[in-house]
């Protein structure tokens, strides 16, 4: 399952502006909505492996899941941690320009126990 936003930031900001939101409020609304939807889907489908990108969105997903602590287990690549929350949920977080072109494939392998 993959959730993502539009890659057209100008259009997203224009929609936010039409609803009376500042650019920061628009960004927060998008991250909040993604976090809420992801949290509901993760719980409904008992997802136990997560690859989260974007700091604000990752924060919102973890907030929705009421996760306040992640134990560091390993690194997929430098700056890209693999952690665990509880006994069953494994999480890779990737922010900014970290990672190689194949980081998602590497993360999938790590998340599967490789």
N, C-alpha and C positions, 0 to 999 in steps of 0.2 A: 504494500500500500504506500502510495506517495502523495503527499499534500504539498502544494507549492503555491506561490503567489504569481501574479503577472510579472513579467520582466520589463513591463513598460511603466517605469516609475512616474513619468510625466502624466500619463493617463490616470494612474492611481491617485496622484496628487490633485489632479483636476476634479476627479470624482469627490475626493475628500473636501476640496474647496467648495464644490457645489452644495455640500451638506454643512457648510459653515465650520469646517475643521481646518486647523493649521497643519502644516506639513508634519510636525511632530505628533499631533493628535491623530492624524491619518495613519502614520506609521504604527503608533500604539494600538489603534483600532484594528489594523490588519494583523499585527502580532497577537493581540488578544483573541481575535476571532479564530485564528489558526490554532492557537494554544488550546482554546476551548473545544474546538472540533476534534483536534488530535487526541486530547485527553479522553473525550467520550468514545472515540473509535478504539483507542488503545485498551480501554477498560472493557468495552463491549465485545471485542474480539480477542481479548486476553493476549495481546501482543507482548512479547517478552524481549524483543531486540529492537533498539531504536538507533537511528542515525539522525542526529539533529544538527541542522546548520543554521547559522545566523544567531547571534547572541540573544537578541530580544525574543525571537521565536522560541529558541531552546528554553529560555527562562520561563516563558509563558506555558510551555508544555509541562515542564517540571512543576511549575506552580499549580497547574490544574490537577496534576497527579499527586499533589501534596508531598513532593520529594524535596527534602531540605538538605540532603547529604548524599554524596556519591563517593563510594570507595574507589580509589584509583587502583586499577589492576595492571594496566599495561599502556603502551602507546601504539597506535596504528602506524603513525609516522611522527616525527618530531612536532610537538605542539598540538597533536590530535589524540586526546586521551580516550581510553576505553575504561569504563568504570561500571560499578554495580550499585544498584539501589535495592536493598533488601537481599533476599536469596535468589530471586528469579528474574529480575529485570536488569538487562545489560544495555549500556548506553555509550555510544560514541558521539562526541560533540565536535563540531568543526566550525570555527569562526574565521571570518575575513579571508585573506589570501593564503591561508595555510594549506599545505598538502599538494601532492603531485596530481597529475591528470588522472591517475588510477586510484586515487584515495578512496573512492566509494567502493570499488571492487576489493581493495585491501581491507576496508572496514567490514564488508560483508563476510569475508573469510574469517576475520578475527571474531566477529559476532557469532559465527557458527562454530567457534571453538578451535579455529585453525591458528 
